[in-house]
Amino acid sequence: MRLAFFSIFTTKSPTNGALRKLDRNSLKQLNSLAESSPGFVWHMGEGCESVAATDLFGCTDVLVTLAVWRSERALREFMSHSLCQKVFSRSTVFLDGSDPEHYVVWRLDNDTLPTLHEAKARLDYLRRFGSSDYAFNCNGYSEYQLSSQQDLLA
């Protein structure tokens, strides 16, 4: 089983502003770091975020990431990397903090890739019902807990 990871942030800055450029550069750095990290499998290509923003979220001032990882451990190690921590520690400078949950993780079969529509549905579920096997975040949720709980949608 692999893990899908989706994050979304609503930006404070206008689409063409200096802060927006900083946002995009940070995202490019994180994507490069992810691609070179052990356990990385795939991420949505550049340019797809504007499609996601317009089609799924009805706005253009969002930054999105959709990726696949081999394991929860690989994802946690990436998220604990100093660059990742640095970008997210200063996220309050350029991100609107109104998003209650800004990322979601879920299990995937090894031969599938997630879609943006699926990612939005999983994030909406997490925001509405909290963590479950269907949609969760990495805050204190171990693989043992995930595998031992029943799926809330069954």
N, C-alpha and C positions, 0 to 999 in steps of 0.2 A: 504494500500500500504506500502511496505517495501522499503528500500534503499539498493542497492548493492554498495560496496566500493572496488575499486581496486587501488593499488599503486605499482609502480615499481621504483627501484633505481638501476642505474648502479654503481657498486662499483669501487673504485680506487685500492683496494688491490687485490692481486692474490687470487685465489680460496682457497688456503690452508694457507694464511698468517694470521698473528696475528690480523690485522684489520678485516679480513673476519670473524674470530671467534667472535670479538667484535660485528660486524654487526649482526651475527646470534643470539648472546645472547640478544642483544637489541630487536630484532624481537620477540624472545621467551618471553621476559618480557612484550612487548606490547600485544602480543597475550593473555598472562595470565591476564593482566589488562582488555583487551576487554571482555574476557569470564566472568569476575566478574562484568562487568558494566551493569547498567540498560539499557535495550533496545537492548542488544546484542542478536543475533539470531544464527549465524553460521559463521565459517570461514574455509577456505581450510586447510586441514591437512598438517602437516610438511612433507617435502620431495617432495611435489608437485611443489615447486618453481624450482627445478632443471629440472623437466619436462617442466615447462613453459619456462624457460630460453632456453633450448635446442630446443624444438619444435617450440615455437612461436617467440622467439627473436634471435635465432641463436647464443647465447653466454651463458656462465655459470657465468659471473660476474654480476648477477643481483639478487636483493632481491625483492620478490613480496608478496603481501598480497591481498587476496580476501575474503571479509566478507559481511554479511548481518546484517542490523540494522532495528529496528522497526520504526524509524522516523529520520528525519533530526536533530531534537533536541537531540536525544540520541547520534547520531554520533558526533554532534558538542560538546556535553559535554565530550565525550571520547577524542576528538581531543584537547580539552582545558585542559585536565588533566595534572598535573605537570610532570608526567613521560613521557607522549607523547610529551609535549613541550620540555622537557630536551633532549630526543633522537633526535628530529628534529632540535633543536637549535645547536646541535653539528654535525649534518649530513654532514656539509661541510668538516669535518675531514675525513670521510670515504666514502663519496658518490661523484660520478662524477656529477658535476652540469650542465652537458650538456643537460639533459632532460628538454624540455621546460615546459611541464606539467607532473608531476610525479604521479598524481592520478586523478581518475574519479569516479563520483557517478551517479547512474541512478535508476529510480523507477522499482520495481519488483512487480508482483502479489504476494499475500501472500503465495501461495502454490508452488512457483518456487524457484530454486537456480540458481545463475549465473554460467556460465562456463568460463574457461580461454580464449577460443576463442571469446566469447561475450565481455569479459572484454577488450581484445586487440582491438577489433573493436570499442568499445565505446571510448577508449583512443585515438585511431587514429583519430576518428571523432572529438573529443574535440580539439586535436592538430591542425587539419586542419580547422575546421569551428568555433571553440569557443563554449561557453556555450549555451545550448538549453535544452528543455525537454528531448531530447534523451541522452545527455551526458553533465555533468556539474561538477563544483567543488564547494566547500562550500564558496568561497570568495564572499560574498555579494549577494548570490543567495538565496532568501527566498522561503518558500513553496508557498506563495501567487504568487510570480513571476512565479514559475514553473507551477503552476496550471492554470495560466491565459495566458500563451503563447501557441501558436500553435506549434505542433511538426514539425520541419523542414523537416522531412522525409515523412510527409503525402502527 
